[in-house]
Amino acid sequence: MRIIGGEFRRKILFSPSEKSPTRPIPDLAKEALFNLLRGHVEGQDCYDGFAGSGSIGLEALSRGANRCVFIERDRVVHKLIAKNIELLGVEDRAELVRADALGPGALSRCPKPVHLIFFDPPYPLMINPETYPRVMNQFSRLIKNLDDTGYAVIRTPWPFKQIVGTEEEEDGTMKSIYEYPDMKVAGALGPETHDYGTTAMHLYMRDTGEPDEAHEEGETNDG
C-alpha cells in the first residue's frame, strides 16, 4: 500500500494484517478517484470516515489538502493510522479520532464547511438491507456539511446488490433473491458512479438548488 501522487509519492505505508477486516482501496481505484477530484484537493479540508489504514486521507494530504479528519473505531487500525501519519510527518494537518463513524461523535468532528468527504463503510454494512439505511443516513448528514462545490464519495462493492430473501428452485435448491439498493440521498445531487473491477466509487454534491455543470445526477461511468 503506497501513496500514489503528490509530496509523498511512492511512499510505502504500513498496511493492516491479513486477518484485519479493513479493505485498503486498490491503487487503481485510488488513482482514478483522485484523477476525478483533480483541482478539488489542494488547500481543502477533508473528512475520512471508516478511515481504515488512512490511505485515502493521507493521499489527499500528500496532494496538498489543508487538513484531514480521520475517523476509525478499531483500536489496532487506529494505531496503524497514527503510525502512517507519523511516517509522513503530517501530524500538524491530521486529526485522528477513535470513534464509531456512524455515531454522533464522528459527525460532530466533520469540518464545517468541508470540501471532500470520503466514506468507506465495511461491505457487510452496505450489503445488509437492515444496516444499509443507517449508513446512508449518516452519509446524508455529512453531506449537509459540504461547501457549495465539494464532493462526498462513498465506496461499495461492485456490482452493488443486496440479498433480500431466498426462494426454492424446482430441483429443491435454494436461490438468493437480490435487489439493487436505491443510492439517491435526500439533499444531494448524484450519485455519479465509477466502477473499478469489484469496487465502485459514488460521488455526490450537496444540492444547493443551482445547476451543476460538471456532473449530472445519476450518471454512471465504467472504470
PyMOL CGO cylinders between C-alpha atoms (Angstrom):
from pymol import cmd
from pymol.cgo import CYLINDER

trace = [
    CYLINDER, 0.00, 0.00, 0.00, 1.52, 3.30, -1.07, 0.3, 1, 1, 1, 1, 1, 1,
    CYLINDER, 1.52, 3.30, -1.07, 0.97, 6.98, -1.72, 0.3, 1, 1, 1, 1, 1, 1,
    CYLINDER, 0.97, 6.98, -1.72, 0.41, 7.45, -5.45, 0.3, 1, 1, 1, 1, 1, 1,
    CYLINDER, 0.41, 7.45, -5.45, 0.86, 11.17, -6.07, 0.3, 1, 1, 1, 1, 1, 1,
    CYLINDER, 0.86, 11.17, -6.07, 1.96, 14.45, -4.58, 0.3, 1, 1, 1, 1, 1, 1,
    CYLINDER, 1.96, 14.45, -4.58, 4.59, 15.28, -1.97, 0.3, 1, 1, 1, 1, 1, 1,
    CYLINDER, 4.59, 15.28, -1.97, 4.91, 11.72, -0.63, 0.3, 1, 1, 1, 1, 1, 1,
    CYLINDER, 4.91, 11.72, -0.63, 4.59, 9.90, -3.95, 0.3, 1, 1, 1, 1, 1, 1,
    CYLINDER, 4.59, 9.90, -3.95, 5.74, 6.25, -3.82, 0.3, 1, 1, 1, 1, 1, 1,
    CYLINDER, 5.74, 6.25, -3.82, 5.97, 6.30, -0.02, 0.3, 1, 1, 1, 1, 1, 1,
    CYLINDER, 5.97, 6.30, -0.02, 5.09, 2.85, 1.32, 0.3, 1, 1, 1, 1, 1, 1,
    CYLINDER, 5.09, 2.85, 1.32, 2.51, 2.91, 4.12, 0.3, 1, 1, 1, 1, 1, 1,
    CYLINDER, 2.51, 2.91, 4.12, 2.03, 0.50, 6.99, 0.3, 1, 1, 1, 1, 1, 1,
    CYLINDER, 2.03, 0.50, 6.99, -0.70, -1.96, 5.99, 0.3, 1, 1, 1, 1, 1, 1,
    CYLINDER, -0.70, -1.96, 5.99, -3.25, -3.88, 8.08, 0.3, 1, 1, 1, 1, 1, 1,
    CYLINDER, -3.25, -3.88, 8.08, -2.62, -7.56, 8.71, 0.3, 1, 1, 1, 1, 1, 1,
    CYLINDER, -2.62, -7.56, 8.71, -4.25, -10.16, 6.51, 0.3, 1, 1, 1, 1, 1, 1,
    CYLINDER, -4.25, -10.16, 6.51, -6.58, -11.01, 9.41, 0.3, 1, 1, 1, 1, 1, 1,
    CYLINDER, -6.58, -11.01, 9.41, -7.85, -7.42, 9.62, 0.3, 1, 1, 1, 1, 1, 1,
    CYLINDER, -7.85, -7.42, 9.62, -11.36, -6.74, 8.29, 0.3, 1, 1, 1, 1, 1, 1,
    CYLINDER, -11.36, -6.74, 8.29, -10.03, -3.49, 6.79, 0.3, 1, 1, 1, 1, 1, 1,
    CYLINDER, -10.03, -3.49, 6.79, -10.00, -3.49, 2.97, 0.3, 1, 1, 1, 1, 1, 1,
    CYLINDER, -10.00, -3.49, 2.97, -7.45, -0.97, 1.66, 0.3, 1, 1, 1, 1, 1, 1,
    CYLINDER, -7.45, -0.97, 1.66, -8.62, 0.64, -1.56, 0.3, 1, 1, 1, 1, 1, 1,
    CYLINDER, -8.62, 0.64, -1.56, -6.86, -0.80, -4.66, 0.3, 1, 1, 1, 1, 1, 1,
    CYLINDER, -6.86, -0.80, -4.66, -4.22, 1.53, -6.11, 0.3, 1, 1, 1, 1, 1, 1,
    CYLINDER, -4.22, 1.53, -6.11, -6.01, 1.62, -9.47, 0.3, 1, 1, 1, 1, 1, 1,
    CYLINDER, -6.01, 1.62, -9.47, -9.25, 2.82, -7.88, 0.3, 1, 1, 1, 1, 1, 1,
    CYLINDER, -9.25, 2.82, -7.88, -7.46, 5.32, -5.65, 0.3, 1, 1, 1, 1, 1, 1,
    CYLINDER, -7.46, 5.32, -5.65, -5.54, 6.82, -8.55, 0.3, 1, 1, 1, 1, 1, 1,
    CYLINDER, -5.54, 6.82, -8.55, -8.71, 7.05, -10.64, 0.3, 1, 1, 1, 1, 1, 1,
    CYLINDER, -8.71, 7.05, -10.64, -10.60, 8.70, -7.79, 0.3, 1, 1, 1, 1, 1, 1,
    CYLINDER, -10.60, 8.70, -7.79, -8.00, 11.42, -7.35, 0.3, 1, 1, 1, 1, 1, 1,
    CYLINDER, -8.00, 11.42, -7.35, -7.92, 11.98, -11.10, 0.3, 1, 1, 1, 1, 1, 1,
    CYLINDER, -7.92, 11.98, -11.10, -11.67, 12.67, -10.86, 0.3, 1, 1, 1, 1, 1, 1,
    CYLINDER, -11.67, 12.67, -10.86, -11.04, 15.05, -7.96, 0.3, 1, 1, 1, 1, 1, 1,
    CYLINDER, -11.04, 15.05, -7.96, -8.19, 16.92, -9.62, 0.3, 1, 1, 1, 1, 1, 1,
    CYLINDER, -8.19, 16.92, -9.62, -8.42, 20.58, -8.66, 0.3, 1, 1, 1, 1, 1, 1,
    CYLINDER, -8.42, 20.58, -8.66, -10.52, 19.77, -5.59, 0.3, 1, 1, 1, 1, 1, 1,
    CYLINDER, -10.52, 19.77, -5.59, -7.82, 18.67, -3.13, 0.3, 1, 1, 1, 1, 1, 1,
    CYLINDER, -7.82, 18.67, -3.13, -5.10, 21.29, -2.72, 0.3, 1, 1, 1, 1, 1, 1,
    CYLINDER, -5.10, 21.29, -2.72, -5.78, 23.68, 0.13, 0.3, 1, 1, 1, 1, 1, 1,
    CYLINDER, -5.78, 23.68, 0.13, -9.04, 21.96, 1.10, 0.3, 1, 1, 1, 1, 1, 1,
    CYLINDER, -9.04, 21.96, 1.10, -10.37, 20.40, 4.32, 0.3, 1, 1, 1, 1, 1, 1,
    CYLINDER, -10.37, 20.40, 4.32, -11.20, 16.69, 4.12, 0.3, 1, 1, 1, 1, 1, 1,
    CYLINDER, -11.20, 16.69, 4.12, -13.02, 14.08, 6.20, 0.3, 1, 1, 1, 1, 1, 1,
    CYLINDER, -13.02, 14.08, 6.20, -12.18, 10.37, 6.05, 0.3, 1, 1, 1, 1, 1, 1,
    CYLINDER, -12.18, 10.37, 6.05, -14.87, 8.22, 7.70, 0.3, 1, 1, 1, 1, 1, 1,
    CYLINDER, -14.87, 8.22, 7.70, -14.19, 4.50, 8.24, 0.3, 1, 1, 1, 1, 1, 1,
    CYLINDER, -14.19, 4.50, 8.24, -10.61, 5.55, 7.55, 0.3, 1, 1, 1, 1, 1, 1,
    CYLINDER, -10.61, 5.55, 7.55, -9.04, 2.10, 7.83, 0.3, 1, 1, 1, 1, 1, 1,
    CYLINDER, -9.04, 2.10, 7.83, -5.32, 2.46, 7.20, 0.3, 1, 1, 1, 1, 1, 1,
    CYLINDER, -5.32, 2.46, 7.20, -5.80, 6.14, 6.35, 0.3, 1, 1, 1, 1, 1, 1,
    CYLINDER, -5.80, 6.14, 6.35, -4.77, 5.58, 2.74, 0.3, 1, 1, 1, 1, 1, 1,
    CYLINDER, -4.77, 5.58, 2.74, -7.36, 7.93, 1.20, 0.3, 1, 1, 1, 1, 1, 1,
    CYLINDER, -7.36, 7.93, 1.20, -6.97, 10.81, 3.63, 0.3, 1, 1, 1, 1, 1, 1,
    CYLINDER, -6.97, 10.81, 3.63, -3.18, 10.56, 3.53, 0.3, 1, 1, 1, 1, 1, 1,
    CYLINDER, -3.18, 10.56, 3.53, -3.28, 10.60, -0.26, 0.3, 1, 1, 1, 1, 1, 1,
    CYLINDER, -3.28, 10.60, -0.26, -5.26, 13.84, -0.02, 0.3, 1, 1, 1, 1, 1, 1,
    CYLINDER, -5.26, 13.84, -0.02, -2.69, 15.34, 2.36, 0.3, 1, 1, 1, 1, 1, 1,
    CYLINDER, -2.69, 15.34, 2.36, 0.12, 14.29, 0.01, 0.3, 1, 1, 1, 1, 1, 1,
    CYLINDER, 0.12, 14.29, 0.01, -1.67, 16.13, -2.78, 0.3, 1, 1, 1, 1, 1, 1,
    CYLINDER, -1.67, 16.13, -2.78, -1.86, 19.35, -0.79, 0.3, 1, 1, 1, 1, 1, 1,
    CYLINDER, -1.86, 19.35, -0.79, -5.05, 19.15, 1.28, 0.3, 1, 1, 1, 1, 1, 1,
    CYLINDER, -5.05, 19.15, 1.28, -5.07, 21.66, 4.11, 0.3, 1, 1, 1, 1, 1, 1,
    CYLINDER, -5.07, 21.66, 4.11, -6.10, 19.09, 6.73, 0.3, 1, 1, 1, 1, 1, 1,
    CYLINDER, -6.10, 19.09, 6.73, -7.94, 15.81, 7.13, 0.3, 1, 1, 1, 1, 1, 1,
    CYLINDER, -7.94, 15.81, 7.13, -10.02, 14.36, 9.95, 0.3, 1, 1, 1, 1, 1, 1,
    CYLINDER, -10.02, 14.36, 9.95, -9.66, 10.57, 10.20, 0.3, 1, 1, 1, 1, 1, 1,
    CYLINDER, -9.66, 10.57, 10.20, -12.41, 8.53, 11.90, 0.3, 1, 1, 1, 1, 1, 1,
    CYLINDER, -12.41, 8.53, 11.90, -11.66, 4.93, 12.89, 0.3, 1, 1, 1, 1, 1, 1,
    CYLINDER, -11.66, 4.93, 12.89, -13.16, 2.83, 15.71, 0.3, 1, 1, 1, 1, 1, 1,
    CYLINDER, -13.16, 2.83, 15.71, -10.94, -0.28, 15.66, 0.3, 1, 1, 1, 1, 1, 1,
    CYLINDER, -10.94, -0.28, 15.66, -8.14, 0.10, 18.22, 0.3, 1, 1, 1, 1, 1, 1,
    CYLINDER, -8.14, 0.10, 18.22, -5.48, -1.75, 16.21, 0.3, 1, 1, 1, 1, 1, 1,
    CYLINDER, -5.48, -1.75, 16.21, -6.30, 0.01, 12.94, 0.3, 1, 1, 1, 1, 1, 1,
    CYLINDER, -6.30, 0.01, 12.94, -6.46, 3.38, 14.74, 0.3, 1, 1, 1, 1, 1, 1,
    CYLINDER, -6.46, 3.38, 14.74, -2.86, 2.83, 15.88, 0.3, 1, 1, 1, 1, 1, 1,
    CYLINDER, -2.86, 2.83, 15.88, -1.93, 1.93, 12.30, 0.3, 1, 1, 1, 1, 1, 1,
    CYLINDER, -1.93, 1.93, 12.30, -3.24, 5.28, 11.04, 0.3, 1, 1, 1, 1, 1, 1,
    CYLINDER, -3.24, 5.28, 11.04, -1.24, 7.03, 13.75, 0.3, 1, 1, 1, 1, 1, 1,
    CYLINDER, -1.24, 7.03, 13.75, 1.92, 5.27, 12.53, 0.3, 1, 1, 1, 1, 1, 1,
    CYLINDER, 1.92, 5.27, 12.53, 1.23, 6.30, 8.94, 0.3, 1, 1, 1, 1, 1, 1,
    CYLINDER, 1.23, 6.30, 8.94, 0.60, 9.91, 9.97, 0.3, 1, 1, 1, 1, 1, 1,
    CYLINDER, 0.60, 9.91, 9.97, 3.91, 9.93, 11.83, 0.3, 1, 1, 1, 1, 1, 1,
    CYLINDER, 3.91, 9.93, 11.83, 5.65, 8.22, 8.91, 0.3, 1, 1, 1, 1, 1, 1,
    CYLINDER, 5.65, 8.22, 8.91, 4.66, 11.06, 6.58, 0.3, 1, 1, 1, 1, 1, 1,
    CYLINDER, 4.66, 11.06, 6.58, 5.23, 13.75, 9.20, 0.3, 1, 1, 1, 1, 1, 1,
    CYLINDER, 5.23, 13.75, 9.20, 1.79, 15.31, 8.75, 0.3, 1, 1, 1, 1, 1, 1,
    CYLINDER, 1.79, 15.31, 8.75, 0.76, 15.46, 12.41, 0.3, 1, 1, 1, 1, 1, 1,
    CYLINDER, 0.76, 15.46, 12.41, 0.02, 19.18, 12.09, 0.3, 1, 1, 1, 1, 1, 1,
    CYLINDER, 0.02, 19.18, 12.09, -2.54, 18.57, 9.32, 0.3, 1, 1, 1, 1, 1, 1,
    CYLINDER, -2.54, 18.57, 9.32, -4.13, 15.33, 10.51, 0.3, 1, 1, 1, 1, 1, 1,
    CYLINDER, -4.13, 15.33, 10.51, -6.76, 14.93, 13.23, 0.3, 1, 1, 1, 1, 1, 1,
    CYLINDER, -6.76, 14.93, 13.23, -7.19, 11.30, 14.27, 0.3, 1, 1, 1, 1, 1, 1,
    CYLINDER, -7.19, 11.30, 14.27, -10.38, 10.41, 16.13, 0.3, 1, 1, 1, 1, 1, 1,
    CYLINDER, -10.38, 10.41, 16.13, -11.21, 7.00, 17.56, 0.3, 1, 1, 1, 1, 1, 1,
    CYLINDER, -11.21, 7.00, 17.56, -14.98, 6.81, 17.18, 0.3, 1, 1, 1, 1, 1, 1,
    CYLINDER, -14.98, 6.81, 17.18, -17.83, 4.95, 15.51, 0.3, 1, 1, 1, 1, 1, 1,
    CYLINDER, -17.83, 4.95, 15.51, -18.15, 6.53, 12.06, 0.3, 1, 1, 1, 1, 1, 1,
    CYLINDER, -18.15, 6.53, 12.06, -21.94, 6.13, 12.31, 0.3, 1, 1, 1, 1, 1, 1,
    CYLINDER, -21.94, 6.13, 12.31, -22.21, 7.86, 15.67, 0.3, 1, 1, 1, 1, 1, 1,
    CYLINDER, -22.21, 7.86, 15.67, -22.91, 11.49, 16.64, 0.3, 1, 1, 1, 1, 1, 1,
    CYLINDER, -22.91, 11.49, 16.64, -19.36, 12.00, 17.91, 0.3, 1, 1, 1, 1, 1, 1,
    CYLINDER, -19.36, 12.00, 17.91, -17.89, 11.27, 14.49, 0.3, 1, 1, 1, 1, 1, 1,
    CYLINDER, -17.89, 11.27, 14.49, -20.43, 13.55, 12.83, 0.3, 1, 1, 1, 1, 1, 1,
    CYLINDER, -20.43, 13.55, 12.83, -19.53, 16.41, 15.16, 0.3, 1, 1, 1, 1, 1, 1,
    CYLINDER, -19.53, 16.41, 15.16, -15.86, 16.20, 14.15, 0.3, 1, 1, 1, 1, 1, 1,
    CYLINDER, -15.86, 16.20, 14.15, -16.56, 16.87, 10.48, 0.3, 1, 1, 1, 1, 1, 1,
    CYLINDER, -16.56, 16.87, 10.48, -15.18, 20.27, 9.42, 0.3, 1, 1, 1, 1, 1, 1,
    CYLINDER, -15.18, 20.27, 9.42, -17.88, 22.84, 8.67, 0.3, 1, 1, 1, 1, 1, 1,
    CYLINDER, -17.88, 22.84, 8.67, -17.77, 23.53, 5.84, 0.3, 1, 1, 1, 1, 1, 1,
    CYLINDER, -17.77, 23.53, 5.84, -15.81, 20.62, 4.37, 0.3, 1, 1, 1, 1, 1, 1,
    CYLINDER, -15.81, 20.62, 4.37, -14.82, 20.22, 0.73, 0.3, 1, 1, 1, 1, 1, 1,
    CYLINDER, -14.82, 20.22, 0.73, -14.17, 16.47, 0.46, 0.3, 1, 1, 1, 1, 1, 1,
    CYLINDER, -14.17, 16.47, 0.46, -15.81, 13.61, 2.34, 0.3, 1, 1, 1, 1, 1, 1,
    CYLINDER, -15.81, 13.61, 2.34, -14.53, 10.05, 1.94, 0.3, 1, 1, 1, 1, 1, 1,
    CYLINDER, -14.53, 10.05, 1.94, -16.80, 7.36, 3.38, 0.3, 1, 1, 1, 1, 1, 1,
    CYLINDER, -16.80, 7.36, 3.38, -15.71, 3.72, 3.14, 0.3, 1, 1, 1, 1, 1, 1,
    CYLINDER, -15.71, 3.72, 3.14, -18.07, 1.54, 5.22, 0.3, 1, 1, 1, 1, 1, 1,
    CYLINDER, -18.07, 1.54, 5.22, -17.37, -2.17, 5.66, 0.3, 1, 1, 1, 1, 1, 1,
    CYLINDER, -17.37, -2.17, 5.66, -19.04, -4.09, 2.86, 0.3, 1, 1, 1, 1, 1, 1,
    CYLINDER, -19.04, -4.09, 2.86, -21.17, -6.18, 5.27, 0.3, 1, 1, 1, 1, 1, 1,
    CYLINDER, -21.17, -6.18, 5.27, -22.88, -2.95, 6.41, 0.3, 1, 1, 1, 1, 1, 1,
    CYLINDER, -22.88, -2.95, 6.41, -23.61, -1.99, 2.81, 0.3, 1, 1, 1, 1, 1, 1,
    CYLINDER, -23.61, -1.99, 2.81, -24.97, -5.29, 1.52, 0.3, 1, 1, 1, 1, 1, 1,
    CYLINDER, -24.97, -5.29, 1.52, -27.23, -5.87, 4.55, 0.3, 1, 1, 1, 1, 1, 1,
    CYLINDER, -27.23, -5.87, 4.55, -30.66, -4.25, 3.97, 0.3, 1, 1, 1, 1, 1, 1,
    CYLINDER, -30.66, -4.25, 3.97, -31.05, -3.79, 7.73, 0.3, 1, 1, 1, 1, 1, 1,
    CYLINDER, -31.05, -3.79, 7.73, -27.82, -1.79, 8.28, 0.3, 1, 1, 1, 1, 1, 1,
    CYLINDER, -27.82, -1.79, 8.28, -27.63, -0.02, 4.92, 0.3, 1, 1, 1, 1, 1, 1,
    CYLINDER, -27.63, -0.02, 4.92, -30.17, 2.72, 5.82, 0.3, 1, 1, 1, 1, 1, 1,
    CYLINDER, -30.17, 2.72, 5.82, -28.15, 3.67, 8.92, 0.3, 1, 1, 1, 1, 1, 1,
    CYLINDER, -28.15, 3.67, 8.92, -25.02, 4.08, 6.81, 0.3, 1, 1, 1, 1, 1, 1,
    CYLINDER, -25.02, 4.08, 6.81, -26.76, 6.22, 4.22, 0.3, 1, 1, 1, 1, 1, 1,
    CYLINDER, -26.76, 6.22, 4.22, -28.49, 8.35, 6.87, 0.3, 1, 1, 1, 1, 1, 1,
    CYLINDER, -28.49, 8.35, 6.87, -25.12, 9.23, 8.39, 0.3, 1, 1, 1, 1, 1, 1,
    CYLINDER, -25.12, 9.23, 8.39, -23.70, 9.89, 4.92, 0.3, 1, 1, 1, 1, 1, 1,
    CYLINDER, -23.70, 9.89, 4.92, -26.63, 12.23, 4.25, 0.3, 1, 1, 1, 1, 1, 1,
    CYLINDER, -26.63, 12.23, 4.25, -25.91, 14.14, 7.47, 0.3, 1, 1, 1, 1, 1, 1,
    CYLINDER, -25.91, 14.14, 7.47, -22.28, 14.53, 6.47, 0.3, 1, 1, 1, 1, 1, 1,
    CYLINDER, -22.28, 14.53, 6.47, -23.20, 15.83, 3.03, 0.3, 1, 1, 1, 1, 1, 1,
    CYLINDER, -23.20, 15.83, 3.03, -25.02, 18.73, 4.68, 0.3, 1, 1, 1, 1, 1, 1,
    CYLINDER, -25.02, 18.73, 4.68, -21.58, 19.97, 5.79, 0.3, 1, 1, 1, 1, 1, 1,
    CYLINDER, -21.58, 19.97, 5.79, -20.21, 20.18, 2.23, 0.3, 1, 1, 1, 1, 1, 1,
    CYLINDER, -20.21, 20.18, 2.23, -19.40, 23.57, 0.79, 0.3, 1, 1, 1, 1, 1, 1,
    CYLINDER, -19.40, 23.57, 0.79, -21.09, 24.61, -2.46, 0.3, 1, 1, 1, 1, 1, 1,
    CYLINDER, -21.09, 24.61, -2.46, -18.56, 22.89, -4.76, 0.3, 1, 1, 1, 1, 1, 1,
    CYLINDER, -18.56, 22.89, -4.76, -17.40, 20.00, -2.59, 0.3, 1, 1, 1, 1, 1, 1,
    CYLINDER, -17.40, 20.00, -2.59, -17.79, 16.26, -3.11, 0.3, 1, 1, 1, 1, 1, 1,
    CYLINDER, -17.79, 16.26, -3.11, -18.75, 13.32, -0.93, 0.3, 1, 1, 1, 1, 1, 1,
    CYLINDER, -18.75, 13.32, -0.93, -17.57, 9.87, -2.02, 0.3, 1, 1, 1, 1, 1, 1,
    CYLINDER, -17.57, 9.87, -2.02, -18.84, 6.52, -0.77, 0.3, 1, 1, 1, 1, 1, 1,
    CYLINDER, -18.84, 6.52, -0.77, -17.34, 3.17, -1.73, 0.3, 1, 1, 1, 1, 1, 1,
    CYLINDER, -17.34, 3.17, -1.73, -19.32, -0.03, -2.34, 0.3, 1, 1, 1, 1, 1, 1,
    CYLINDER, -19.32, -0.03, -2.34, -18.70, -3.49, -3.77, 0.3, 1, 1, 1, 1, 1, 1,
    CYLINDER, -18.70, -3.49, -3.77, -19.46, -3.81, -7.48, 0.3, 1, 1, 1, 1, 1, 1,
    CYLINDER, -19.46, -3.81, -7.48, -21.87, -4.87, -8.71, 0.3, 1, 1, 1, 1, 1, 1,
    CYLINDER, -21.87, -4.87, -8.71, -23.70, -3.47, -5.70, 0.3, 1, 1, 1, 1, 1, 1,
    CYLINDER, -23.70, -3.47, -5.70, -26.64, -5.66, -4.71, 0.3, 1, 1, 1, 1, 1, 1,
    CYLINDER, -26.64, -5.66, -4.71, -28.25, -6.92, -1.52, 0.3, 1, 1, 1, 1, 1, 1,
    CYLINDER, -28.25, -6.92, -1.52, -29.69, -10.32, -0.62, 0.3, 1, 1, 1, 1, 1, 1,
    CYLINDER, -29.69, -10.32, -0.62, -33.30, -9.69, 0.40, 0.3, 1, 1, 1, 1, 1, 1,
    CYLINDER, -33.30, -9.69, 0.40, -34.54, -13.27, 0.58, 0.3, 1, 1, 1, 1, 1, 1,
    CYLINDER, -34.54, -13.27, 0.58, -34.41, -16.77, -0.87, 0.3, 1, 1, 1, 1, 1, 1,
    CYLINDER, -34.41, -16.77, -0.87, -36.69, -18.92, -2.98, 0.3, 1, 1, 1, 1, 1, 1,
    CYLINDER, -36.69, -18.92, -2.98, -36.78, -22.62, -3.70, 0.3, 1, 1, 1, 1, 1, 1,
    CYLINDER, -36.78, -22.62, -3.70, -35.96, -23.84, -7.20, 0.3, 1, 1, 1, 1, 1, 1,
    CYLINDER, -35.96, -23.84, -7.20, -37.80, -26.74, -8.89, 0.3, 1, 1, 1, 1, 1, 1,
    CYLINDER, -37.80, -26.74, -8.89, -34.94, -29.08, -8.01, 0.3, 1, 1, 1, 1, 1, 1,
    CYLINDER, -34.94, -29.08, -8.01, -35.22, -28.18, -4.32, 0.3, 1, 1, 1, 1, 1, 1,
    CYLINDER, -35.22, -28.18, -4.32, -32.15, -25.96, -4.14, 0.3, 1, 1, 1, 1, 1, 1,
    CYLINDER, -32.15, -25.96, -4.14, -32.43, -22.50, -2.62, 0.3, 1, 1, 1, 1, 1, 1,
    CYLINDER, -32.43, -22.50, -2.62, -31.75, -19.41, -4.71, 0.3, 1, 1, 1, 1, 1, 1,
    CYLINDER, -31.75, -19.41, -4.71, -30.89, -15.99, -3.31, 0.3, 1, 1, 1, 1, 1, 1,
    CYLINDER, -30.89, -15.99, -3.31, -33.09, -13.04, -4.26, 0.3, 1, 1, 1, 1, 1, 1,
    CYLINDER, -33.09, -13.04, -4.26, -31.16, -9.84, -4.93, 0.3, 1, 1, 1, 1, 1, 1,
    CYLINDER, -31.16, -9.84, -4.93, -32.15, -6.19, -5.14, 0.3, 1, 1, 1, 1, 1, 1,
    CYLINDER, -32.15, -6.19, -5.14, -30.11, -3.21, -6.25, 0.3, 1, 1, 1, 1, 1, 1,
    CYLINDER, -30.11, -3.21, -6.25, -30.43, -0.58, -3.50, 0.3, 1, 1, 1, 1, 1, 1,
    CYLINDER, -30.43, -0.58, -3.50, -31.50, 2.96, -4.16, 0.3, 1, 1, 1, 1, 1, 1,
    CYLINDER, -31.50, 2.96, -4.16, -28.43, 5.16, -3.67, 0.3, 1, 1, 1, 1, 1, 1,
    CYLINDER, -28.43, 5.16, -3.67, -30.08, 8.55, -4.01, 0.3, 1, 1, 1, 1, 1, 1,
    CYLINDER, -30.08, 8.55, -4.01, -29.57, 10.78, -0.98, 0.3, 1, 1, 1, 1, 1, 1,
    CYLINDER, -29.57, 10.78, -0.98, -32.02, 13.48, 0.11, 0.3, 1, 1, 1, 1, 1, 1,
    CYLINDER, -32.02, 13.48, 0.11, -30.49, 16.93, -0.26, 0.3, 1, 1, 1, 1, 1, 1,
    CYLINDER, -30.49, 16.93, -0.26, -27.74, 15.71, -2.57, 0.3, 1, 1, 1, 1, 1, 1,
    CYLINDER, -27.74, 15.71, -2.57, -27.01, 15.53, -6.29, 0.3, 1, 1, 1, 1, 1, 1,
    CYLINDER, -27.01, 15.53, -6.29, -25.86, 12.14, -7.51, 0.3, 1, 1, 1, 1, 1, 1,
    CYLINDER, -25.86, 12.14, -7.51, -24.68, 9.54, -7.44, 0.3, 1, 1, 1, 1, 1, 1,
    CYLINDER, -24.68, 9.54, -7.44, -22.16, 9.65, -10.23, 0.3, 1, 1, 1, 1, 1, 1,
    CYLINDER, -22.16, 9.65, -10.23, -20.83, 6.09, -10.21, 0.3, 1, 1, 1, 1, 1, 1,
    CYLINDER, -20.83, 6.09, -10.21, -17.41, 4.90, -11.35, 0.3, 1, 1, 1, 1, 1, 1,
    CYLINDER, -17.41, 4.90, -11.35, -16.64, 1.18, -11.09, 0.3, 1, 1, 1, 1, 1, 1,
    CYLINDER, -16.64, 1.18, -11.09, -13.23, -0.45, -11.00, 0.3, 1, 1, 1, 1, 1, 1,
    CYLINDER, -13.23, -0.45, -11.00, -13.45, -4.24, -11.07, 0.3, 1, 1, 1, 1, 1, 1,
    CYLINDER, -13.45, -4.24, -11.07, -15.04, -5.37, -7.82, 0.3, 1, 1, 1, 1, 1, 1,
    CYLINDER, -15.04, -5.37, -7.82, -15.27, -1.91, -6.23, 0.3, 1, 1, 1, 1, 1, 1,
    CYLINDER, -15.27, -1.91, -6.23, -17.12, 1.29, -7.10, 0.3, 1, 1, 1, 1, 1, 1,
    CYLINDER, -17.12, 1.29, -7.10, -16.98, 4.95, -6.09, 0.3, 1, 1, 1, 1, 1, 1,
    CYLINDER, -16.98, 4.95, -6.09, -20.16, 7.01, -5.94, 0.3, 1, 1, 1, 1, 1, 1,
    CYLINDER, -20.16, 7.01, -5.94, -19.81, 10.81, -5.98, 0.3, 1, 1, 1, 1, 1, 1,
    CYLINDER, -19.81, 10.81, -5.98, -22.32, 13.30, -4.59, 0.3, 1, 1, 1, 1, 1, 1,
    CYLINDER, -22.32, 13.30, -4.59, -22.60, 17.06, -4.21, 0.3, 1, 1, 1, 1, 1, 1,
    CYLINDER, -22.60, 17.06, -4.21, -24.80, 18.99, -1.82, 0.3, 1, 1, 1, 1, 1, 1,
    CYLINDER, -24.80, 18.99, -1.82, -27.93, 20.19, -3.60, 0.3, 1, 1, 1, 1, 1, 1,
    CYLINDER, -27.93, 20.19, -3.60, -27.67, 23.97, -3.46, 0.3, 1, 1, 1, 1, 1, 1,
    CYLINDER, -27.67, 23.97, -3.46, -30.55, 24.47, -5.89, 0.3, 1, 1, 1, 1, 1, 1,
    CYLINDER, -30.55, 24.47, -5.89, -28.16, 25.70, -8.57, 0.3, 1, 1, 1, 1, 1, 1,
    CYLINDER, -28.16, 25.70, -8.57, -27.46, 23.82, -11.85, 0.3, 1, 1, 1, 1, 1, 1,
    CYLINDER, -27.46, 23.82, -11.85, -24.38, 21.61, -11.69, 0.3, 1, 1, 1, 1, 1, 1,
    CYLINDER, -24.38, 21.61, -11.69, -22.46, 21.92, -14.96, 0.3, 1, 1, 1, 1, 1, 1,
    CYLINDER, -22.46, 21.92, -14.96, -19.72, 19.40, -14.27, 0.3, 1, 1, 1, 1, 1, 1,
    CYLINDER, -19.72, 19.40, -14.27, -21.65, 16.33, -13.10, 0.3, 1, 1, 1, 1, 1, 1,
    CYLINDER, -21.65, 16.33, -13.10, -25.14, 15.19, -13.93, 0.3, 1, 1, 1, 1, 1, 1,
    CYLINDER, -25.14, 15.19, -13.93, -27.26, 13.37, -11.40, 0.3, 1, 1, 1, 1, 1, 1,
    CYLINDER, -27.26, 13.37, -11.40, -27.36, 9.60, -11.75, 0.3, 1, 1, 1, 1, 1, 1,
    CYLINDER, -27.36, 9.60, -11.75, -24.58, 9.38, -14.33, 0.3, 1, 1, 1, 1, 1, 1,
    CYLINDER, -24.58, 9.38, -14.33, -22.71, 6.07, -14.48, 0.3, 1, 1, 1, 1, 1, 1,
    CYLINDER, -22.71, 6.07, -14.48, -19.23, 5.61, -15.90, 0.3, 1, 1, 1, 1, 1, 1,
    CYLINDER, -19.23, 5.61, -15.90, -17.25, 2.42, -16.38, 0.3, 1, 1, 1, 1, 1, 1,
    CYLINDER, -17.25, 2.42, -16.38, -13.86, 2.36, -14.70, 0.3, 1, 1, 1, 1, 1, 1,
]
cmd.load_cgo(trace, "trace")
